[in-house]
Amino acid sequence: MESLICACFDRVRRDRPDEVAIHALSEGRTLTFTEIDRQAGLLKRSLDEARLERGLPVAVLVGNHPIFFPLLLACLRSGFIVL
């Protein structure tokens, strides 16, 4: 079952792939929807390679960092319950 967050993100990414989605002011960079999707894909592959059971709860503790949203997407796309 696809999460609503992932479905909404994918719709916006299709409509505006090169639009800035995250302004990481502390790092002096931005991330587009396409860049977030690419990072999420890499993280999802790593999670899938770990062969963790789908449906497990996971805690995402990264603080205020631009990797948060790609990591959230990767966890949801891998079938985890994000706490």
N, CA, C and O atoms as a MOPAC input file, in Angstrom:
PM7 MOZYME 1SCF
protein

 N      0.84000 1    -1.18100 1     0.00000 1
 C      0.00000 1     0.00000 1     0.00000 1
 C      0.88700 1     1.24700 1     0.00000 1
 O      1.76800 1     1.38400 1     0.84900 1
 N      0.66100 1     2.12500 1    -0.92100 1
 C      1.45900 1     3.33600 1    -1.03800 1
 C      0.99500 1     4.37200 1    -0.01100 1
 O     -0.20100 1     4.55500 1     0.21500 1
 N      1.97100 1     5.04300 1     0.60300 1
 C      1.60800 1     6.06400 1     1.58800 1
 C      1.13100 1     7.33400 1     0.87200 1
 O      1.53200 1     7.62300 1    -0.25600 1
 N      0.27800 1     8.06800 1     1.55300 1
 C     -0.22900 1     9.32200 1     1.00900 1
 C      0.90700 1    10.32700 1     0.81600 1
 O      0.91600 1    11.08200 1    -0.15600 1
 N      1.85800 1    10.33200 1     1.74100 1
 C      3.00500 1    11.24600 1     1.61900 1
 C      3.76500 1    10.95600 1     0.33000 1
 O      4.09300 1    11.87700 1    -0.41900 1
 N      4.04400 1     9.69400 1     0.07000 1
 C      4.77300 1     9.32500 1    -1.15100 1
 C      3.97500 1     9.66900 1    -2.40600 1
 O      4.53000 1    10.17800 1    -3.38000 1
 N      2.69100 1     9.39300 1    -2.37900 1
 C      1.85200 1     9.67300 1    -3.54700 1
 C      1.82300 1    11.17200 1    -3.85300 1
 O      1.92900 1    11.57900 1    -5.01000 1
 N      1.68000 1    11.97800 1    -2.82000 1
 C      1.66100 1    13.43800 1    -3.01300 1
 C      3.00900 1    13.93800 1    -3.51600 1
 O      3.07000 1    14.76600 1    -4.42600 1
 N      4.09000 1    13.43300 1    -2.92200 1
 C      5.42500 1    13.84100 1    -3.36000 1
 C      5.62900 1    13.47200 1    -4.83100 1
 O      6.10200 1    14.29400 1    -5.61600 1
 N      5.27500 1    12.24300 1    -5.20700 1
 C      5.47300 1    11.79800 1    -6.59100 1
 C      4.69100 1    12.65200 1    -7.58300 1
 O      5.17400 1    12.93700 1    -8.67900 1
 N      3.48700 1    13.05900 1    -7.19800 1
 C      2.67600 1    13.91100 1    -8.08200 1
 C      3.35300 1    15.26600 1    -8.29000 1
 O      3.42500 1    15.75900 1    -9.41600 1
 N      3.84800 1    15.86400 1    -7.21000 1
 C      4.51700 1    17.16500 1    -7.33400 1
 C      5.81800 1    17.02100 1    -8.11400 1
 O      6.14800 1    17.88000 1    -8.93100 1
 N      6.56400 1    15.93800 1    -7.86800 1
 C      7.82500 1    15.71500 1    -8.59200 1
 C      7.57500 1    15.57400 1   -10.08800 1
 O      8.35800 1    16.07700 1   -10.89400 1
 N      6.50800 1    14.90700 1   -10.46600 1
 C      6.17800 1    14.78000 1   -11.89500 1
 C      5.84500 1    16.13700 1   -12.50700 1
 O      6.24100 1    16.43000 1   -13.63500 1
 N      5.11700 1    16.96300 1   -11.75900 1
 C      4.68600 1    18.26100 1   -12.28400 1
 C      5.78700 1    19.31900 1   -12.26100 1
 O      5.83600 1    20.19000 1   -13.13000 1
 N      6.67100 1    19.23900 1   -11.26300 1
 C      7.70400 1    20.27500 1   -11.10100 1
 C      9.04300 1    19.65500 1   -10.70600 1
 O      9.54000 1    19.93700 1    -9.61500 1
 N      9.63500 1    18.83100 1   -11.54600 1
 C     10.83900 1    18.08400 1   -11.16800 1
 C     12.04200 1    18.94400 1   -10.79300 1
 O     12.82200 1    18.56300 1    -9.92000 1
 N     12.20100 1    20.08000 1   -11.43000 1
 C     13.39000 1    20.90000 1   -11.20100 1
 C     13.15000 1    22.07900 1   -10.26800 1
 O     14.02100 1    22.93300 1   -10.09900 1
 N     11.97500 1    22.12300 1    -9.66800 1
 C     11.67300 1    23.19600 1    -8.72600 1
 C     12.33400 1    22.90300 1    -7.38000 1
 O     12.40800 1    21.75200 1    -6.95100 1
 N     12.80900 1    23.95200 1    -6.72600 1
 C     13.44500 1    23.78500 1    -5.41600 1
 C     12.39600 1    23.37100 1    -4.39500 1
 O     11.35200 1    24.00900 1    -4.25700 1
 N     12.69900 1    22.28100 1    -3.67800 1
 C     11.78600 1    21.76300 1    -2.66200 1
 C     12.29400 1    22.06300 1    -1.25500 1
 O     11.50300 1    22.27200 1    -0.33600 1
 N     13.61700 1    22.08400 1    -1.09000 1
 C     14.22400 1    22.32000 1     0.22400 1
 C     15.30700 1    23.37700 1     0.09300 1
 O     16.17900 1    23.29500 1    -0.77100 1
 N     15.23200 1    24.35700 1     0.95800 1
 C     16.28600 1    25.36700 1     1.07900 1
 C     17.05900 1    25.03100 1     2.34800 1
 O     16.58000 1    25.27900 1     3.45400 1
 N     18.24800 1    24.46900 1     2.19200 1
 C     19.09100 1    24.13200 1     3.34600 1
 C     20.00700 1    25.32000 1     3.61000 1
 O     21.17000 1    25.32500 1     3.20700 1
 N     19.47700 1    26.30900 1     4.28200 1
 C     20.21000 1    27.55600 1     4.47700 1
 C     21.49500 1    27.35400 1     5.26600 1
 O     22.50500 1    27.99300 1     4.97000 1
 N     21.47500 1    26.47600 1     6.26500 1
 C     22.67200 1    26.25800 1     7.07700 1
 C     23.80500 1    25.64400 1     6.26600 1
 O     24.97500 1    25.79600 1     6.61600 1
 N     23.46100 1    24.95400 1     5.18700 1
 C     24.47100 1    24.33900 1     4.33400 1
 C     24.70100 1    25.11600 1     3.04400 1
 O     25.59000 1    24.78800 1     2.25700 1
 N     23.89400 1    26.14100 1     2.83800 1
 C     24.05100 1    26.95700 1     1.64400 1
 C     23.72300 1    26.23300 1     0.35700 1
 O     24.36000 1    26.47000 1    -0.66900 1
 N     22.72600 1    25.34400 1     0.39600 1
 C     22.35200 1    24.62500 1    -0.82600 1
 C     20.85300 1    24.40900 1    -0.87000 1
 O     20.13800 1    24.63200 1     0.10600 1
 N     20.40500 1    23.97200 1    -2.02300 1
 C     18.98600 1    23.65800 1    -2.21500 1
 C     18.87900 1    22.25000 1    -2.77800 1
 O     19.84500 1    21.70000 1    -3.30800 1
 N     17.68800 1    21.67800 1    -2.65500 1
 C     17.40100 1    20.37600 1    -3.24500 1
 C     16.12100 1    20.48500 1    -4.06100 1
 O     15.11400 1    21.01300 1    -3.59000 1
 N     16.17100 1    19.98300 1    -5.28400 1
 C     14.97400 1    19.94900 1    -6.11500 1
 C     14.19000 1    18.66800 1    -5.80700 1
 O     14.68400 1    17.77400 1    -5.11900 1
 N     12.98000 1    18.59700 1    -6.31900 1
 C     12.18500 1    17.38700 1    -6.13300 1
 C     12.87600 1    16.17500 1    -6.74900 1
 O     12.80800 1    15.08100 1    -6.18800 1
 N     13.53700 1    16.34800 1    -7.88900 1
 C     14.25900 1    15.25500 1    -8.53600 1
 C     15.43300 1    14.79800 1    -7.67400 1
 O     15.67400 1    13.59900 1    -7.54300 1
 N     16.16300 1    15.74500 1    -7.08700 1
 C     17.29700 1    15.38300 1    -6.22400 1
 C     16.82900 1    14.63700 1    -4.97800 1
 O     17.47600 1    13.68200 1    -4.54700 1
 N     15.73200 1    15.05800 1    -4.40800 1
 C     15.18300 1    14.36000 1    -3.24600 1
 C     14.79100 1    12.93800 1    -3.63500 1
 O     15.07600 1    11.99300 1    -2.89900 1
 N     14.14400 1    12.78300 1    -4.77700 1
 C     13.73300 1    11.46700 1    -5.24600 1
 C     14.94300 1    10.56400 1    -5.47600 1
 O     14.90500 1     9.38100 1    -5.13800 1
 N     16.00800 1    11.10900 1    -6.04500 1
 C     17.23000 1    10.33000 1    -6.28800 1
 C     17.83600 1     9.86300 1    -4.97000 1
 O     18.20300 1     8.69600 1    -4.83100 1
 N     17.94300 1    10.78000 1    -3.99800 1
 C     18.48800 1    10.41600 1    -2.69400 1
 C     17.61700 1     9.36900 1    -2.00800 1
 O     18.13300 1     8.42800 1    -1.40500 1
 N     16.30800 1     9.52900 1    -2.09900 1
 C     15.39200 1     8.56200 1    -1.49700 1
 C     15.57800 1     7.17900 1    -2.12600 1
 O     15.52600 1     6.16600 1    -1.42800 1
 N     15.79300 1     7.13900 1    -3.43000 1
 C     16.02000 1     5.86500 1    -4.11600 1
 C     17.27600 1     5.16500 1    -3.63900 1
 O     17.27700 1     3.95000 1    -3.44000 1
 N     18.35200 1     5.92700 1    -3.45400 1
 C     19.60000 1     5.35000 1    -2.94700 1
 C     19.42200 1     4.80900 1    -1.53300 1
 O     19.88100 1     3.71200 1    -1.21500 1
 N     18.75300 1     5.58800 1    -0.69100 1
 C     18.51600 1     5.14900 1     0.68500 1
 C     17.59900 1     3.93100 1     0.73000 1
 O     17.81100 1     3.02700 1     1.53800 1
 N     16.57900 1     3.90000 1    -0.13400 1
 C     15.67100 1     2.75500 1    -0.17600 1
 C     16.41900 1     1.48900 1    -0.56000 1
 O     16.18400 1     0.43200 1     0.02500 1
 N     17.31800 1     1.57900 1    -1.53600 1
 C     18.09700 1     0.40800 1    -1.93400 1
 C     18.92100 1    -0.11900 1    -0.75600 1
 O     19.01800 1    -1.33000 1    -0.55400 1
 N     19.50800 1     0.78700 1     0.01200 1
 C     20.28300 1     0.36300 1     1.18200 1
 C     19.38900 1    -0.32200 1     2.21200 1
 O     19.76600 1    -1.34400 1     2.78500 1
 N     18.21100 1     0.24000 1     2.44500 1
 C     17.27700 1    -0.38700 1     3.38500 1
 C     16.83400 1    -1.75900 1     2.88000 1
 O     16.75300 1    -2.70800 1     3.66100 1
 N     16.55100 1    -1.87200 1     1.59600 1
 C     16.11300 1    -3.14000 1     1.02500 1
 C     17.22300 1    -4.19400 1     1.10700 1
 O     16.95000 1    -5.37000 1     1.34700 1
 N     18.46600 1    -3.77000 1     0.90700 1
 C     19.59500 1    -4.69700 1     0.99500 1
 C     19.80100 1    -5.22000 1     2.41900 1
 O     20.35900 1    -6.30000 1     2.61000 1
 N     19.35600 1    -4.46700 1     3.40000 1
 C     19.47700 1    -4.90800 1     4.79300 1
 C     18.47000 1    -6.01100 1     5.12400 1
 O     18.56900 1    -6.64800 1     6.17300 1
 N     17.49900 1    -6.24000 1     4.22800 1
 C     16.49600 1    -7.29800 1     4.36100 1
 C     15.73400 1    -7.23300 1     5.68100 1
 O     15.48500 1    -8.25400 1     6.32200 1
 N     15.37300 1    -6.03000 1     6.07000 1
 C     14.56200 1    -5.84800 1     7.26600 1
 C     13.11100 1    -6.16300 1     6.93900 1
 O     12.67800 1    -6.01900 1     5.79600 1
 N     12.37700 1    -6.58400 1     7.93000 1
 C     10.98000 1    -6.96600 1     7.73600 1
 C     10.11200 1    -5.73500 1     7.46900 1
 O     10.14200 1    -4.76300 1     8.22400 1
 N      9.35300 1    -5.79200 1     6.40300 1
 C      8.41200 1    -4.70300 1     6.08600 1
 C      7.38400 1    -4.60200 1     7.20400 1
 O      7.01100 1    -5.60700 1     7.80900 1
 N      6.93400 1    -3.39300 1     7.47100 1
 C      5.94600 1    -3.18500 1     8.51800 1
 C      6.53900 1    -2.91300 1     9.88400 1
 O      5.81300 1    -2.63100 1    10.83700 1
 N      7.86600 1    -2.99500 1     9.98500 1
 C      8.51700 1    -2.69200 1    11.25700 1
 C      8.47400 1    -1.19100 1    11.52600 1
 O      8.56800 1    -0.39200 1    10.59500 1
 N      8.33400 1    -0.80600 1    12.78400 1
 C      8.43400 1     0.62400 1    13.10400 1
 C      9.89800 1     1.05600 1    13.10400 1
 O     10.76900 1     0.33300 1    13.58800 1
 N     10.15500 1     2.22400 1    12.56700 1
 C     11.51200 1     2.78400 1    12.59200 1
 C     11.43300 1     4.23000 1    13.08300 1
 O     10.48100 1     4.95400 1    12.79300 1
 N     12.44700 1     4.62400 1    13.82400 1
 C     12.54100 1     6.00600 1    14.28100 1
 C     13.55400 1     6.73300 1    13.39500 1
 O     14.65700 1     6.23400 1    13.17100 1
 N     13.18800 1     7.88300 1    12.90400 1
 C     14.07500 1     8.69100 1    12.06100 1
 C     14.55700 1     9.85800 1    12.91900 1
 O     13.80200 1    10.78800 1    13.20400 1
 N     15.81800 1     9.79600 1    13.32600 1
 C     16.39100 1    10.81600 1    14.20700 1
 C     17.56000 1    11.49600 1    13.51100 1
 O     18.71100 1    11.08700 1    13.66900 1
 N     17.26500 1    12.52100 1    12.75100 1
 C     18.31400 1    13.21900 1    12.01600 1
 C     18.36100 1    14.71100 1    12.32300 1
 O     19.23300 1    15.41900 1    11.82200 1
 N     17.44400 1    15.18500 1    13.13100 1
 C     17.43000 1    16.61100 1    13.43000 1
 C     16.97600 1    17.42600 1    12.23400 1
 O     16.36800 1    16.90200 1    11.30000 1
 N     17.27600 1    18.70000 1    12.27500 1
 C     16.88700 1    19.61900 1    11.20600 1
 C     17.94700 1    19.56200 1    10.10900 1
 O     18.85200 1    20.39500 1    10.06300 1
 N     17.82500 1    18.57500 1     9.23300 1
 C     18.83100 1    18.32600 1     8.20100 1
 C     18.11600 1    17.99600 1     6.88500 1
 O     17.04600 1    17.38600 1     6.89500 1
 N     18.70400 1    18.39700 1     5.75800 1
 C     18.03300 1    18.16300 1     4.47300 1
 C     17.86500 1    16.68700 1     4.10300 1
 O     17.10500 1    16.37900 1     3.18500 1
 N     18.54200 1    15.77700 1     4.77900 1
 C     18.38100 1    14.35700 1     4.47400 1
 C     17.08600 1    13.79100 1     5.05600 1
 O     16.68200 1    12.68300 1     4.70300 1
 N     16.42800 1    14.55100 1     5.95200 1
 C     15.22500 1    14.02500 1     6.60300 1
 C     14.16800 1    13.56900 1     5.60800 1
 O     13.68100 1    12.44300 1     5.70800 1
 N     13.80300 1    14.41100 1     4.65500 1
 C     12.69800 1    14.04100 1     3.75900 1
 C     13.06000 1    12.88300 1     2.83600 1
 O     12.23400 1    11.98800 1     2.65600 1
 N     14.27800 1    12.85400 1     2.23100 1
 C     14.61600 1    11.66000 1     1.44600 1
 C     14.60900 1    10.38200 1     2.29600 1
 O     14.19700 1     9.32500 1     1.81700 1
 N     15.05800 1    10.47100 1     3.53900 1
 C     15.05500 1     9.30400 1     4.41500 1
 C     13.62800 1     8.88200 1     4.76500 1
 O     13.32200 1     7.69000 1     4.79800 1
 N     12.76300 1     9.85200 1     5.02300 1
 C     11.35200 1     9.55300 1     5.28600 1
 C     10.73200 1     8.83100 1     4.09300 1
 O     10.06800 1     7.80900 1     4.26500 1
 N     10.94300 1     9.35000 1     2.89300 1
 C     10.40500 1     8.70900 1     1.68300 1
 C     10.94600 1     7.29400 1     1.51700 1
 O     10.19700 1     6.37500 1     1.18700 1
 N     12.24700 1     7.11800 1     1.74500 1
 C     12.87100 1     5.79200 1     1.59700 1
 C     12.24700 1     4.79700 1     2.56000 1
 O     11.94900 1     3.66600 1     2.17500 1
 N     12.04500 1     5.20300 1     3.80600 1
 C     11.44500 1     4.31800 1     4.80400 1
 C     10.02100 1     3.94600 1     4.41600 1
 O      9.63500 1     2.78000 1     4.49300 1
 N      9.24400 1     4.93600 1     3.99900 1
 C      7.85600 1     4.68000 1     3.62900 1
 C      7.78000 1     3.79100 1     2.38100 1
 O      6.95500 1     2.88000 1     2.31500 1
 N      8.63100 1     4.05400 1     1.40700 1
 C      8.63000 1     3.25100 1     0.17400 1
 C      9.09500 1     1.81800 1     0.42500 1
 O      8.74300 1     0.91000 1    -0.32900 1
 N      9.88800 1     1.61100 1     1.48400 1
 C     10.34700 1     0.27100 1     1.84300 1
 C      9.33400 1    -0.46500 1     2.72100 1
 O      9.52500 1    -1.63300 1     3.06000 1
 N      8.25200 1     0.23200 1     3.08300 1
 C      7.19400 1    -0.43400 1     3.82600 1
 C      7.31700 1    -0.34600 1     5.33200 1
 O      6.66500 1    -1.10700 1     6.04700 1
 N      8.13100 1     0.56000 1     5.82900 1
 C      8.28800 1     0.71400 1     7.27300 1
 C      7.26900 1     1.70700 1     7.83300 1
 O      6.74100 1     2.55100 1     7.10900 1
 N      7.01300 1     1.59300 1     9.09900 1
 C      6.15700 1     2.53400 1     9.81700 1
 C      7.08700 1     3.53400 1    10.47900 1
 O      7.86500 1     3.16600 1    11.35900 1
 N      7.01900 1     4.77600 1    10.07400 1
 C      7.93100 1     5.79800 1    10.58300 1
 C      7.34500 1     6.42600 1    11.82800 1
 O      6.20500 1     6.89100 1    11.83700 1
 N      8.15000 1     6.43100 1    12.88200 1
 C      7.72400 1     7.01500 1    14.16100 1
 C      8.20100 1     8.44200 1    14.25400 1
 O      7.94700 1     9.11500 1    15.25300 1

